[in-house]
Every structure is written in C-alpha cells, then in structure tokens.
Amino acid sequence: MPIDKLEHLVEWGKSTFPDHPSNHILFNFHSPETKEQYLNHFLCLANHFQKCDIRTAVALTIGDIKELIQLGWVVVDFTSSSSKIFDFVKDKTIADVKYISNKIEKEVLKALPETDFIGFQRHIVEQADLLHVDTYSLGSSSLGMIKNRHTELEPVFRTVQAVAFDLSAGRSSEWPGMNICLPTGLSVEEICQIFRYCGSSYQIEYFGINDLNPEVWQNADCISSIAIACWYFIEGVDSRVFKNDYAISGFQEFVLNVKDIEESLVFAINTDDGKWWVRVEDSEKLIPCSKEDYERASMGFLSDRLFRKLFT
C-alpha cells in the first residue's frame, strides 16, 4: 500500500515531532460518503496534535491494513468486524485484543478464549460465559465494576495492541435510535476516557469500531459522539512518552511485602508520565498497574488481576 496514496486530513497531521512511526494514524472508512459525514463533525474540533501524521482512506483491504500495521501505522478502522480481527490474530499481525461491548460474544470467546471484555452487562450474559471470563481472562471488567472506577482501566489498556469497540457498550439515552444499546451502559464521557486510554497504549496498532450499520451514519448525534471519542483516542496517541524502557527512564521504586505472598513486590512510578508498574523483586517482567493498586498493596491487599498477571 503506497503511503502517498493515503489522503492527508485537511489542515491536520503536519507532524513536527521526530519521525516516530507510531505517530502515524490512519482512519479507514466504508465509503466516500461515510468519510465525508464523519469529517463534517471531526474537523469542527480543535487541532491540538502536532506530533501526529493523520490520514484517511476508503475501503482498504485486510492486506492493506496489515501492511500499514507492519509499517508502524495506527489504524482506526470504521469497517471493522470480529471476523477481520480473527484474521489478524490468526496470522499473528496482532496478538493482544480487548473488546469493549455490552455482551460477551460467543464467537470471540471461542476464537480468543483469553481475550478481555470491557463493559459487559452481567444481566444479558450467560452464566457459563461469565465463569469462563472469570477463569481465563485477566483484565475483563463488567459495567458495574468500572462505573466510577474507570481510571483503573488505564493499566488494562496500557500495552494493548488491538481494541474492538462495539456501540452496544453505550447507554441508549446517549445513542438515540441505536437498538443495540440498553438503558444501562457507558456514558459518552466514559467512552471518551476509554478511547484516550487505548490511544495512549505504547503498543496500539489497530482500533476497530465494529459493525457500524447505516442507521449510525444517518444519525448526526451518533456521528458527533464517535468523532469526539476518536479525538480523545488521538489525544492519547499524542500524549505518549517514548521512554518506556525501565532501565533508561526515571523510575522511583517502592519495595513492599504483601501478606501471604513470599516474594517482595517492587512498585515503580515512571516520573516521565506518572504511570505505575509492578514486578516481582527477582523478575524483570513489568506489569502495568495503578496508584490505587500500590496503595492497596501497601495495606496488604493485592488484586486478583495483578496476582494472576505476576504469578501465572
């Protein structure tokens, strides 16, 4: 896929940052019409992003997208679907996928049994699927778990390679006309924050917005909400600090002994970006965590997610 065939976003994407490939972002649309509808809303937003080269394309093939990912581009795909993501995982284009949805898709669970599901609503998920996620998924969070605690999702997304977002995750009152949404769901503000977490991942390569049907593109409020959420995704990409190497970055360490855990744990804050990490004292394996994780550990409590990440 020749890069020069990708269209620059008008008045956007003139990067002044040193040529780091991960600052290149591509929006892929179904058609010229959906692209125009989206940009009519998106280009009304402020351009704060001097570190990003932002371009657009229409109806790229799976092969085109894979090639761009391999070249270091971050692809925001409005033509995404579960089958496309399965294809990426199958040929190892991407390895780590997280799903944001109000349900746990059985086909996803079967194809990617250790995938994390974010925002699912327990009252519409079968008990067997809940048990599977509780057993095999290390970062899944139901809607109730993340309400008023969404900051703890940041470590979950910090190193993710690919994210699939389903509009069903949203609250129906904020996505008018969307039959896939329920009265319970994430607010637009919460979705914007999650999009920002995804963009700030050091390893993000693919962000898919799944199964956008024609009714979405006929609803100005929905398009506006998607455009704003994607703005925050770009802000996340733009905010990244490319000093994630533990040996060279400025880290402040705190060694803790937690009840019933034999090994000491080393919590560390990266003074460049304020993000927290944890490792077992004699290990170099770093696990993303939050300040709240550190504070709870200092009182003798370690979350199940961190315990399983550290010791399995």
C-alpha positions as CSV (number, residue, x, y, z in Angstrom):
1,M,0.0,0.0,0.0
2,P,1.9,3.1,-1.2
3,I,1.8,5.7,1.7
4,D,1.5,8.6,-0.8
5,K,-2.0,7.3,-1.8
6,L,-3.3,8.0,1.7
7,E,-5.0,11.3,1.9
8,H,-3.8,13.9,4.5
9,L,-6.5,15.2,6.7
10,V,-7.1,18.8,5.7
11,E,-5.1,21.2,7.9
12,W,-4.2,18.3,10.2
13,G,-1.4,15.9,10.5
14,K,1.6,18.1,9.8
15,S,3.8,16.5,12.4
16,T,6.6,18.5,13.9
17,F,7.7,15.5,16.1
18,P,10.8,13.5,15.2
19,D,9.8,10.8,12.7
20,H,8.4,8.1,15.0
21,P,6.2,5.7,13.0
22,S,3.7,5.2,15.8
23,N,2.6,8.8,15.5
24,H,1.1,8.0,12.1
25,I,-2.7,7.4,12.3
26,L,-5.0,6.3,9.5
27,F,-8.8,6.4,9.5
28,N,-10.3,3.8,7.2
29,F,-13.9,4.4,6.0
30,H,-16.6,2.3,4.2
31,S,-17.2,4.8,1.5
32,P,-16.5,8.4,0.4
33,E,-20.0,9.3,1.8
34,T,-19.3,8.0,5.3
35,K,-15.9,9.6,5.3
36,E,-17.5,13.0,4.4
37,Q,-20.2,12.6,7.1
38,Y,-17.6,11.8,9.8
39,L,-15.2,14.6,8.8
40,N,-18.0,17.2,8.8
41,H,-18.1,16.6,12.6
42,F,-14.5,15.8,13.3
43,L,-13.0,18.8,11.6
44,C,-15.1,21.1,13.8
45,L,-13.0,20.0,16.8
46,A,-9.8,21.7,17.9
47,N,-6.5,20.5,16.4
48,H,-4.1,20.1,19.3
49,F,-2.0,17.4,17.7
50,Q,1.4,18.5,16.4
51,K,3.0,15.1,17.0
52,C,0.7,13.1,14.7
53,D,0.5,12.4,11.0
54,I,-3.2,11.8,10.4
55,R,-4.5,10.5,7.1
56,T,-7.7,8.9,5.7
57,A,-8.5,6.1,3.3
58,V,-11.6,4.4,1.9
59,A,-12.3,0.6,1.8
60,L,-8.8,-0.6,2.4
61,T,-8.4,-4.4,2.1
62,I,-7.3,-6.6,5.0
63,G,-4.0,-6.9,3.2
64,D,-3.6,-3.1,3.0
65,I,-4.3,-2.7,6.7
66,K,-1.8,-5.5,7.7
67,E,0.8,-3.8,5.6
68,L,0.2,-0.5,7.3
69,I,0.4,-2.1,10.7
70,Q,3.7,-3.7,9.9
71,L,5.0,-0.3,8.8
72,G,4.1,1.1,12.2
73,W,0.8,2.9,11.5
74,V,-2.0,3.0,14.0
75,V,-5.2,2.1,12.1
76,V,-8.6,3.4,13.2
77,D,-11.0,1.2,11.2
78,F,-14.6,2.1,10.7
79,T,-15.1,-1.1,8.7
80,S,-14.0,-3.4,11.5
81,S,-15.7,-6.7,12.4
82,S,-14.9,-9.7,14.6
83,S,-14.0,-11.8,11.6
84,K,-11.4,-9.3,10.4
85,I,-9.9,-9.2,13.9
86,F,-9.8,-13.0,14.0
87,D,-7.9,-12.9,10.7
88,F,-5.3,-10.5,12.2
89,V,-4.8,-12.8,15.2
90,K,-4.6,-15.9,13.1
91,D,-1.7,-14.7,11.0
92,K,-0.1,-13.0,14.1
93,T,-0.4,-9.5,12.8
94,I,-1.7,-8.7,16.3
95,A,-1.6,-10.8,19.5
96,D,-3.5,-8.9,22.1
97,V,-7.1,-7.8,21.6
98,K,-9.6,-6.3,24.0
99,Y,-13.3,-6.0,23.3
100,I,-15.5,-3.1,24.6
101,S,-19.1,-4.3,24.4
102,N,-22.2,-4.8,26.5
103,K,-22.0,-8.5,25.9
104,I,-19.6,-11.4,25.7
105,E,-19.6,-12.6,22.1
106,K,-19.6,-16.4,21.9
107,E,-17.7,-16.5,18.6
108,V,-15.0,-14.2,20.2
109,L,-14.8,-16.3,23.3
110,K,-14.4,-19.5,21.2
111,A,-11.7,-18.0,18.9
112,L,-9.9,-15.9,21.5
113,P,-10.5,-17.6,24.9
114,E,-8.2,-15.3,26.9
115,T,-9.5,-12.0,25.4
116,D,-10.5,-9.3,27.9
117,F,-14.1,-8.0,27.7
118,I,-14.7,-4.5,29.0
119,G,-18.2,-3.0,29.9
120,F,-20.2,-6.2,29.5
121,Q,-23.5,-6.3,31.4
122,R,-24.0,-9.3,33.6
123,H,-27.8,-9.4,33.2
124,I,-27.5,-10.3,29.5
125,V,-24.6,-12.7,29.7
126,E,-25.0,-16.4,30.3
127,Q,-23.6,-17.8,33.5
128,A,-21.2,-20.2,31.7
129,D,-19.7,-17.3,29.8
130,L,-19.2,-15.3,33.0
131,L,-17.4,-18.3,34.6
132,H,-15.2,-18.6,31.5
133,V,-14.2,-15.0,31.6
134,D,-13.6,-15.1,35.4
135,T,-11.3,-18.1,34.9
136,Y,-9.3,-17.3,31.8
137,S,-9.4,-13.5,31.3
138,L,-7.0,-11.4,33.4
139,G,-8.4,-8.0,32.6
140,S,-12.1,-8.2,32.0
141,S,-14.4,-5.8,33.7
142,S,-18.2,-5.7,33.8
143,L,-20.0,-2.4,33.6
144,G,-20.7,-2.4,37.3
145,M,-17.0,-2.9,38.1
146,I,-15.9,0.1,36.1
147,K,-18.6,2.6,36.9
148,N,-16.9,5.4,39.0
149,R,-13.6,3.5,38.8
150,H,-12.8,3.9,35.2
151,T,-9.3,5.2,36.0
152,E,-8.3,1.6,36.9
153,L,-8.9,0.6,33.2
154,E,-5.8,2.6,32.2
155,P,-3.4,-0.2,33.2
156,V,-5.6,-2.8,31.4
157,F,-5.2,-0.9,28.1
158,R,-1.6,0.4,28.6
159,T,0.1,-2.3,26.5
160,V,-2.8,-3.4,24.3
161,Q,-2.1,-3.9,20.5
162,A,-5.7,-4.0,19.3
163,V,-9.1,-2.9,20.5
164,A,-12.6,-3.7,19.2
165,F,-15.3,-1.2,20.2
166,D,-19.0,-2.0,19.8
167,L,-21.6,0.7,20.0
168,S,-23.6,-1.6,22.2
169,A,-21.4,-0.6,25.1
170,G,-23.0,2.8,25.2
171,R,-26.1,3.9,27.1
172,S,-29.2,4.1,24.9
173,S,-30.2,7.6,26.1
174,E,-26.9,8.9,24.7
175,W,-27.0,7.0,21.4
176,P,-30.5,7.8,20.1
177,G,-32.0,5.3,17.7
178,M,-29.4,2.6,18.4
179,N,-31.4,-0.5,19.1
180,I,-28.3,-2.4,20.1
181,C,-27.8,-0.2,23.2
182,L,-29.5,-0.7,26.6
183,P,-30.7,1.9,29.2
184,T,-27.7,0.7,31.2
185,G,-24.3,1.4,29.6
186,L,-21.3,3.6,29.4
187,S,-21.8,7.4,29.0
188,V,-20.2,9.3,26.1
189,E,-17.7,10.8,28.6
190,E,-16.7,7.4,29.9
191,I,-16.2,6.2,26.3
192,C,-14.1,9.2,25.5
193,Q,-11.8,8.4,28.5
194,I,-11.5,4.7,27.5
195,F,-10.7,5.8,23.9
196,R,-7.9,8.0,25.3
197,Y,-6.5,5.1,27.4
198,C,-6.5,3.0,24.2
199,G,-4.6,5.7,22.3
200,S,-2.0,6.1,25.0
201,S,-1.0,2.4,24.8
202,Y,2.6,2.1,23.9
203,Q,1.8,-0.8,21.5
204,I,-1.6,0.2,20.0
205,E,-1.8,-0.8,16.3
206,Y,-5.4,-1.3,15.5
207,F,-8.6,0.3,16.8
208,G,-11.7,-1.2,15.3
209,I,-15.2,0.2,15.6
210,N,-17.3,-2.8,14.9
211,D,-20.3,-3.3,12.7
212,L,-21.3,0.3,12.0
213,N,-24.7,-0.1,10.3
214,P,-26.4,2.5,8.0
215,E,-28.6,3.9,10.8
216,V,-25.5,5.1,12.6
217,W,-24.4,7.2,9.6
218,Q,-27.9,8.7,9.4
219,N,-27.8,10.0,13.0
220,A,-25.8,13.2,13.5
221,D,-25.7,12.8,17.2
222,C,-24.1,9.4,16.9
223,I,-21.5,10.5,14.4
224,S,-20.7,13.5,16.6
225,S,-20.1,11.3,19.6
226,I,-17.9,8.9,17.6
227,A,-15.9,11.8,16.3
228,I,-15.4,13.3,19.8
229,A,-14.4,9.9,21.2
230,C,-11.9,9.4,18.3
231,W,-10.5,12.9,19.1
232,Y,-9.6,11.6,22.6
233,F,-8.1,8.5,21.0
234,I,-5.7,10.8,19.0
235,E,-5.0,12.8,22.1
236,G,-3.9,9.6,23.8
237,V,-1.5,8.8,20.9
238,D,-0.3,12.4,21.0
239,S,0.4,12.2,24.8
240,R,2.6,9.2,24.8
241,V,6.1,9.4,26.2
242,F,8.5,7.2,24.2
243,K,10.7,6.3,27.2
244,N,9.2,3.1,28.4
245,D,12.4,1.3,28.9
246,Y,12.7,0.6,32.6
247,A,16.5,0.8,32.5
248,I,16.7,4.3,31.0
249,S,13.6,6.1,32.2
250,G,13.3,7.9,35.5
251,F,11.6,5.3,37.8
252,Q,11.1,5.7,41.5
253,E,10.7,2.3,43.2
254,F,8.9,1.1,46.3
255,V,9.5,-2.4,47.7
256,L,6.6,-4.0,49.5
257,N,5.9,-7.2,51.3
258,V,2.3,-8.3,50.9
259,K,0.6,-10.7,53.3
260,D,0.6,-14.4,52.1
261,I,3.0,-13.6,49.2
262,E,6.5,-15.0,49.7
263,E,8.3,-12.7,47.2
264,S,8.7,-9.0,47.7
265,L,7.0,-6.8,45.1
266,V,8.6,-3.8,43.5
267,F,6.1,-1.0,42.6
268,A,7.5,1.8,40.5
269,I,6.3,5.1,39.1
270,N,7.6,6.4,35.8
271,T,8.5,10.0,36.6
272,D,8.2,10.9,32.8
273,D,4.5,10.1,32.6
274,G,3.3,9.3,36.1
275,K,2.3,5.7,35.3
276,W,2.7,2.9,37.7
277,W,4.2,-0.6,37.2
278,V,4.9,-3.6,39.4
279,R,7.2,-6.6,39.2
280,V,8.3,-9.5,41.5
281,E,11.6,-8.4,43.1
282,D,13.8,-11.0,41.3
283,S,12.0,-10.7,38.0
284,E,12.3,-8.2,35.1
285,K,8.7,-8.8,34.0
286,L,6.8,-5.5,34.3
287,I,3.0,-5.4,34.8
288,P,1.0,-2.2,34.3
289,C,-0.8,-1.1,37.5
290,S,-2.4,1.9,39.0
291,K,-1.5,4.1,42.0
292,E,-4.6,2.6,43.7
293,D,-3.0,-0.9,43.2
294,Y,0.1,0.3,45.0
295,E,-1.9,1.9,47.8
296,R,-4.0,-1.3,48.4
297,A,-0.8,-3.4,48.3
298,S,0.8,-1.2,50.9
299,M,-2.2,-2.1,53.1
300,G,-1.7,-5.8,52.4
301,F,-4.2,-6.4,49.6
302,L,-3.3,-7.4,46.0
303,S,-6.0,-7.5,43.3
304,D,-6.8,-10.8,41.7
305,R,-5.8,-9.3,38.3
306,L,-2.3,-8.4,39.5
307,F,-1.8,-11.6,41.3
308,R,-2.6,-13.7,38.2
309,K,-0.5,-11.4,36.0
310,L,2.5,-11.7,38.3
311,F,2.4,-15.3,39.2
312,T,0.8,-17.2,36.3
